[in-house]
Amino acid sequence: YCWHAATHNVEPMTGQAPKDSVVLSAYSTMDLVDKDPDEDDPWNLPELQDTGLKWSELDAKGKVMRVLTSIVKFILLVGFLYMFVCSLDVLSSAFQLVGGKAAGDIFQDNAVLSNPVAGLVIGVLVTVLVQSSSTSSSIVVSMVSSGLLEVQSAVPVIMGANIGTSVTNTIVAMMQAGDRNEFRRAFAGATVHDFFNWLSVLILLPLEAATGVLYKLTKIVIDSFNIQGGDNAPDLLNVITDPLTSAIIELDKTVISDIATGDPAARNKSLIKIWCKTEKITTLLNITVPSAANCTTGVPCWEEGNKTWTQINATETINLERCNHIFAYANLPDLAVGLILLALSLLILCTCLILIVKLLNSMLKGQVAVVIKKVLNTDFPFPFGWVTGYIAILVGAGMTFIVQSSSVFTSAITPLVGIGVISLERAYPLTLGSNIGTTTTAILAAMAAPGETLANSLQIALCHFFFNIAGILLWYPIPFTRIPIRLARALGNRTANYRWFAAIYLLLCFFLMPLTILGLSLAGWQALVGVAVPIVVLAIFIIIVNLMQTRCPRYLPSRLRNWDFLPRPLHSMAPWDGVVMSGMAFCGTRCCCCCKCCQKTEDEEKGGKERKKSQEMYDNPALTRDDEPLEAPKETVKATQL
């Protein structure tokens, strides 16, 4: 009441205006009550409201048109989703063409792989280069089977492959940077996978290096069961996508494995498959040897004149049928084809993602949106609410098993998180289930290995499986331990305010940091420890001080209660934002008009907010007191009792 009286210039006790006072006109205070929920909490799922006519209000023609429109939209959605998945497959092939041989060279240095930290970052880099954890895992299996790498040394590489496979959905999330809140949710939904993997590695890698727990556990499993080789893992999604992707490019993935295992002839081979149908013919050849001692036992050996002869099996490959993909007859190097496919796949990926988001926004309206959001985000009633997350884990595992790729599944749910159909809390268990699903596919693939490599292949696949199970036990069952959700939410807020930071994060976590650690590992463990230990200690100190600043600042020295004593670029991103914006402005004026369009959009958005604010202040004069003084009206009116 006192606020109301002060605002309208009336006496608190009588409700009358004093004499010679100015009475302002009464305007609506609706803006003080109806606040925009997105401004209060940008993580609230948006309400997708139907702006069209209700079904009961449509005539027969309108109902037919709505049904036909919905069918067409659904067909287009399925088509764009198919192209989206195919573009991810072509993107993986492009990365393998560009960096596949380099990945093989990285794996070739066995001395470096014996260092667990180096093995971890090599797994990250190779998986980022080939865009497939199954490809990098198959290289590791080949090296273990050939005796170049021990299973215990391969475990950190598998952990790194688990991290590297999450780069794809992070790239997909960056395609939604147009809308600030959509980008906030999408980037958090993608990076919750990254944080889960990195936090699991921080705990389990030192534990594995000290105790070998994953190696010993999987060794017990392998030795306890008489495991026989089975059929290949079922090709479910590939049956649908192969007709299109095989018409674009086909790769001979054995070349990377041959380079990693030290085959000198593989270095001159092309990854592009030219002959799709070949036949190997084995014949006996007579050759000369220095003496009878050089003859193989059980093989004919004879002397003729002054020479000793024996026989060997010679295998010759006969090319029968040429491949039909578009690059089979192109005499281009692997790098050129890889760059062409990289640009093409990224273009199709971005286009399909934008169109999928637009279609989903137009389809998920009204009652349909309410039903879908309730099904995906509602928990079971008490006391079974805790079961919901574990069912989501099973759903994520099953869907990933069907599509045979965690990258495809997590990349598909990322735009759904962005537009608000799936909450971040529900996307987290789906992502954890995806990690389990991709390991079950690897286990089935390992069981199809030949007898001499079956045990090693299966043990590596089981290491991957138990690593993800241990990570889930660490970061999911107790709500307090779901730290990846809080970290992803904080990163989403940061990238929403400074959208260029998403690219910095991507380069830092998946390229610069692994490359730096790899370089220090090549220099020796002394250099790695000498550089890494001070950085880790400093990071731990900063984290502890930040926590104490927010929770118990009174226990800190006065100087450490905030970071204002540091130069501003060291504790604020605003100065860096100015530098980046200046660079983008320069790019817009000198290089292209894209940045101008982005800047224009932001200016319009900013101007719209200012206009809205000024309108609210006009409707409610009390709001203007903090910004500008009120001008006294020219005319005064007699006060009336309110």
N, C-alpha and C positions, 0 to 999 in steps of 0.2 A: 504493500500500500504506500509506503514511504517513497519507493522508487516511482510509483505511478504518479504520486503527488508532485514529486520533484520534476518529473518529466513534463507534466502538463501545467506546471506553474500554479498549483493550488495549495492552500494551507492544509497541512496534514490533519488537523483536528476537526476543522469545519467543512472541508471539502470545497470552500469558496475561494475564488481568486482574490488576491489583495487588490486594493484600489490602485489605479494607475498601472496595472500590470498588463502584460501582453499575453493574450491567450492564443495559443497556436491551434490550428485546425487539427482535428483527430484523424489520424491516418491508420492504416492497417498495420498491426504488428505480427502479421502472419509469418514473416521471414524469421522472426525470433523463435517461433515454435517449430515450423516445418523446415528443419535443416536438411541439407543434402546428406544422406547417409554415406555416400562415397567420400565426402570430405572428412567425415568423422573417422571412418575405418575403410580404407581402400581395399581391404581383404574381404569385405563382405561380398558374397556372390551376388551379381547384379540380377535384378528381376527382369526376365525377358518377357515383356508384355506384348500381347497381340493388339496391334493398332487397327486391324481390319474389322470387317463385319463378323458377327457371330454366325455360326452355322444355321441357327434357327431363323436368322434374318435374311438368308439368301434364298433366291428363287431357284427353280430347277436348273436353269442355265448356269447360274452362279455356282451351284453345288457341283455340277459337272466340271466346270472350269477349275474349281478349287481342287477336285480330285485329280484331274489331269495335270495340273500344275505341280501338285505334290508328287505324283509319279515321276514326272520329268525331273524334278529336283532330286529325287532319290536316285534315279538312274545317273544323273550328272555327278552326284556325290560319290557313288560307287566308282564311276569312271575316273574321277579326279583322285580318289583314294588309290585306285589301281596304278595310275600314273605316278602318284607320290611314292608308292612302294617300289615301282620299277626304277624311278630316278634314284632312290637310295641304293639299289643294286648297281646301277651304272656308276654312281658316285664312288662306290667301293672299288669297282674295276678301274676307274680313273686314278684313284689314289695308288692302287697297286702298280699301274703302268708308270706313274710318276716316281714313286718311291719304293717299289717292290724290291728291286735289286739292292738299293741302299739298305733296306730292312734285312735282306739276307746277309749283307756285309756286316751289319751291326751284330747279328747273331753269331757270326763266324769267330769272334774273339772270345774264346772259351775262358781265358784267364780273367777277363772282366766279369763274366757271368758268375764266377765263383763268389763274387762280392754280392751279398743279398741286396744292398741298396742299389748297386749298379744294375743287377738283374731286374729289380722293380722298375726303374726308369726306362730300361730297354724294353720291357714289356709294354709300358705306356707309349713310348715313341713308335714302336713297330705297329702296335694296334692303331694308333692315330694315322700312321702312314698308309696302312692297307685297309683301314676302316672296317675291320672285321676281327673280332676276338677269336672266332673259329679258325680263321686263316693263321693268325699268330700262334694259336694253340697247336695247330697241325704241324707248324714248323718246329715247335718245341718237341712234339712227339717224334718227329723224324730224327731230330738230333739225339734224343734219348735212345731211340731204337738203334741208331747207328753207333752208339757208344761215345759220342762226342760230348754228351752232357749227362750228368747224373740226375736222377729224379729229385733228390734233395735240393740241388741247385736250380732246378726248373720251377720249384714252388713260388719263389718271388716273382719270376717272370709271369706266371699265371695270375698272380695278384695284380701286377701291372697291366695285364691284358684286361682284367676286370675294370680297371680305372679307365683305360683308353677307350673302351667301347661306349662310354657315356658321353663322348664328345659330340656324337651325331645329334642327339636330341638337344644339346646346348646350342648347336648351330641352328637347328630348327626354331628354337625359342627366339633367336635373334631376328627372325623374319617377322615377328609380331611387334616390332619396336614402334610401329606407327601410333598405336594407342597406349598411353602411359600406363593405365591400370591393367590392361590386357598384358602388356609387356611385363609388368610387375609380377603378375600371377604366373605367366608362362615361364619366365626365367627362373622363378622359385621352383616351379614344378619340375623343371629340367635339372637344376643344380642340386636338388635334394638327393638325386642319384649320385652326383659327384661327392657331396659331403659324406654320404653313407660309405662310399668306397674309400675315401681318403681317411676317414676316422677309423674304419675297420683295419686299414693297413697300418695306421699308427699304433694300434694295439697289437695286432696279430703278427706283423712282420718281426718286431723284436722278440716276441714270444717264440715264433718259429725258428729264428736264428739261434736263440738260446737253448731251446728244448727239442726242436724238430717235431712238435706235437702233431701237425698235419701229416707229415711224412710217416710217422710211426703209426698213427691211427689208420691211414689208408693202407699201409703195409699189412696191418693185422687183418683188415677187411679182405684184402687180396689173398692172403695166405689161408684165411679161414674158409673160403668158398672155392669150390671147384668150378671156376667160371669158364664157360665155353663160348667160343665166338658165335655171334648171331648174324641176323640180317642187318642190312644198312638201316640207318635212321630213316623214318618215312619222310618222303618229299611231299609235303602238303601244299605249302605256298608256292614252292618252286615250280610245281606242275602248272600253275596259273601264270606265273610271271616269266618263265623261261622262254615261251614263244616270242615275246617281245624283246627281252634283253639279249637272247641269243641271236636275234636278227641284227642287233646293234654291235655287240662285241662278244667274243669268247676268249678266255684266257687259259693258258697252260700254267696252272698254279704250282706244278711240280718244279718249275724253274727256280722259284724262290727257295724252296726246300733244298734243292740241289746245290745252290750257292751257299746256303747256310751250312750244309754238310761238307763243303769243301770240294765240290766237283768243278774242276777248272773249265770243262767244256760248257757248263751251264752259263758262264758269264757272257758268252758270245751268242747265246740263244735269245730269241725274242719271246716276250710273254704273250704276244698275240698268237692265238692258235690259227694256223693256216690250213692244216689237214685234220679234218674231224674224224675220218675213218682211216685207220692204219692197220697193218698186219705185221707181226714179227715172225720171222722165219729163222730157225736155228739150224745151222749146218756144221758138219765136222770139217775142219781144215787141218791139213798137214803142215806142221811148222818144224823148223830146226831148233835144237837146244844145244847148249855147250857140251853136255855129257848126259849119260843115262841117269845120273843122280838128280837131274833137273826134271825128270819125267814125273808126272803125277801118278800115285799108286792106283792101279786098276785101269789105267789108260794104256793103250798099246804104245810100245816104244821099241824102235828098231834102228839098226845102223845100216847105212847104205853108202858105200864108198868111205869117205872120210867124215861123213856127217851123221849126226844122231837125229832121228826124226820122231815126232810124237803127234798126237791129235788133240785139238781143243775145240770147244763149242763156240762158234761165232754167231752172234745174233744180228740180223739185218732187218731194219724197219722199212717196209714198203708202203708208200703213200697210195691210198686207194681213192679217197674222195675228199675234195676240197671243201672247206667250210663256206657257208653262204652269208655270213655277216658282212656288213657294209665295208669293213676295213680289211677283208680277206685279200683283196686285190690291190690294196693301196700300199705302195712302197714308201711308207712313212715310218720314222723311228718311233719307238715306244713312247718317248717323252712327248712328241708332237701329238700322237693319238691321245695320250693321257690328258694333255692340256685341253684338247678339243672336247673330249668327253666331260672333263671337269666343268668347263664353262657351260656346256649343254645341260648337264645334269643339275647344276645349281640353278640355272634359269628355269628349268621345268619344275624343280623342287619348290622354288619360291612362288612361281605362278600357281601351282597346284595348291600350295598351302594357303595362299591368299584366297583363292576361290573356294576351298573347303571351309575356311572360316566364314566367308560371306554366306555360303549356302547354309551352314549350320545356324548362323544368326537369323536367317530368314525362315528356317524350318522349325527351330526350337522356340516356339512362341505359345503363349496361352497355356492351355491345359497340357499340351505335350511336354512343354518345358517343366511344368510342375511335377508331372509324373516321373520324368527322367531324373530330375534333380533329387526327388524323394527316394527313388530306387537306388541311386548311386551314393547318396550322401547321408541317408538316414540310418541310424544304428538300430539294432534289435532292442526290444523293450527290456527294461530292468528285470532280472539281474543278468541278462545275457548280452548286454551291450558290448562287452569285451570280445565276444565271438566275431563281431562284424569285421574287424581288421584282419583276423586270421582267414576268414572266408575271402576277403579281398586279396590276400596273399595267394591263396589257392587259385583264384580267378586269374591273377596276373601270371602265375606259373602255367596254367592251362592255355591261356591265350598266346603266351610266348612259345610254348611247345607247338601250337598250331602254326604260327607264322615262322617258327624256327629262327627267330632273331630278336634279341632284346632291344636292339637299336630300332627296329621297325615298330615294335609295340610301344616303347617309351616315346618315340617320335610321334606316334599317332595320338597318344593321350595328352601330349604337351599343348597342342592348340585347344583341346577341350578344357584344360585347366585355365588357359588364358581367357577364354570367353566366359568362364564361370560355370560350366556344366559340371565339372568335377572339382571338389575342393582340394586344397593342398594336403589336408589331413587324410583324405581318401586316396590321393595319388601316391602318397608315400608307401602304404602297404602294397599297392599295385606294382610299384617299382621294385620292391623287395621280392615280390613273387616273380617278377620278370627275371631277376637275377637267378632265382632257383630254376625257372623254366629253361633258360639257356644252358644251364649245366646238365639238365636231364637229357637234352638233345645231344650234348657232347658225350655223355656216358653211353648212349645208344650208338653213336658213331664210333666210339672207342671199342665197343663190343663187336663191331664188324671188322676190326683190324685182324691181320693175319696172326697165326699162332705165335710166331716169334716176337711180335711186338704187342700182343694183346695185354700182357700184364702191365707193361710200362704205360701204354696208352690209357688203360683203365685207371691206373693209379693217379695219373695226372688229372684226368677228368674228375676223379673223386676228391682230389685236393681242392679243385675249383668248387665242387659242391659243398664240402665241409667248411671251406672258407666263408661262403655266403651264409651257410647255416649259423656259423659262429657269429658273423656280423649281425644277423637278425636277433640272435639271443642277446647281443650286447646293446643294440640300439632300438629295440622295439617293445618287448613285453611290458616293461615298466614305463608309464607315460613320462615320468621325469627324465628318462634316458633318451627320449626321442629328440636328441640335440640336433640332428640334421634338419628337422623341420624349422627350428628356431633360427639356425644359421642360414638356411635357404630363404626364410622370410626377411631376415636382415639384409641379405645380399639383393633380394628383389626390391626392397625399398631403396637401396643405394643405386641400383641400376635404373630404377624408374626416375630418380632425380637426375642422374648423370648417365644417360643411355650409352655414351661412348665407353663407359667403364666395363660394359659387357665384353667388348672386343679385347680390352686389356686383360680381363679375367681369363678369357679363352686362350690368349697367347701365353699368359704367364703360367697357368696351371698345366697346359698340355704341350707346350713347346719350350719356353725359355727355362722354366725351373727344371724339367727333366734333362734338357741339354746341358745346363750348368752342372747338375749333379753328375751326369755322365762324364763331362770333361774333368771334373775333380776326381772321379773314380779312376779315369785313365792316368791321372797324375800320381795316383797312389793313395792308400788309405790315410796317410799322414796329412796330405793336403785336404782330403775330404773332411776329416775330423777337425782339423785346424780352422776351416772356414765354417763348417756346419754347426759345430757346438756353440760358438758365440752367437750365431744367428738364432738358434733354437732357444738359448737362455734369454736373449733379448725379447723374443716373441712371448715366452712364458711370463716374463716380467711385465710386459705391456698388457697381456690378458689379465693378470692378477690385479694390476693397478686399475684397469678399466672396470673390473667387477667391483673393486672396493670403492671407486668413485661413485658408482650408482647405488651401492647397497650400504656401505658403512664408511663414508668419507671422513668421519671424525677420527678414525684411526690412522689416517694418512698425514704426513707432514703437509703443512699449508701449501707448500710449493707444488706438491703432487696432487692436489685436489682437483686440478684441471690441467690441461696441456697448453695453457695460454703462454707459458714461458718459452715454448718452442716457436720457431718461425712458422708462420701461418701455413705454408705449403706442406709442413710435416704433420699437421693435425687437422687439416681441412682440405676438401677437394674443390672448394670454390675457386682458388687461384688457378688450379689445373683446368677447371672447366672454362675459365676465361681464355686460357691458352688454346684449348681445343676448339672453342667457338671461333676464336680469331683465325685459326687454321682453316676451319670449315668455311668461314666467310671469304677467306682468300681463295679457297678452292672454288667457291661458288662464283666469284667474280672473274677468275682467270681460267678455270678448267672446265666447269660444267655448270648447268643450271639446277642440278638436283638439290644442292645445298640451299639455293635460293628458295626453292619450293618448300623445303623443310622449315627454313627460317620464317617464311611467310605464314605457314600453317601455325607455327608456335606463336607468332605475333598476333594472328587472328584469334587464337585461343586465349591469349593473354588479354587482348582487347575485349573479348566477350566477357571475361571474368570481371574486368574493370567496369564495363557497362552494367553488368548485373549488380555489382556492388553499389554503383552510383544510384541505380534504380531503388535498391533496398534502402539506401540512406534517404532518398527522397520520400519513400513511403513511410519511413520511420525516422523522424528528425532526431531522435535521441542518439542514433548511431553516428550522427555527424559531429558530435561534440569532440570526439578524439581526433578528427581529421581537419575540420574547418569550422569556424564560428558561424553561428546562425545569424542571418541578417534580420534585424527587427522588421516586422511587417509595417507597412505604411499606415494601415488602419488598425485600430484596436476595437475590440468588441466587448460588450459587457459580459462578465463572467457569469456562467450559469452553473448550478450545482450538478456535478457529474454523478 
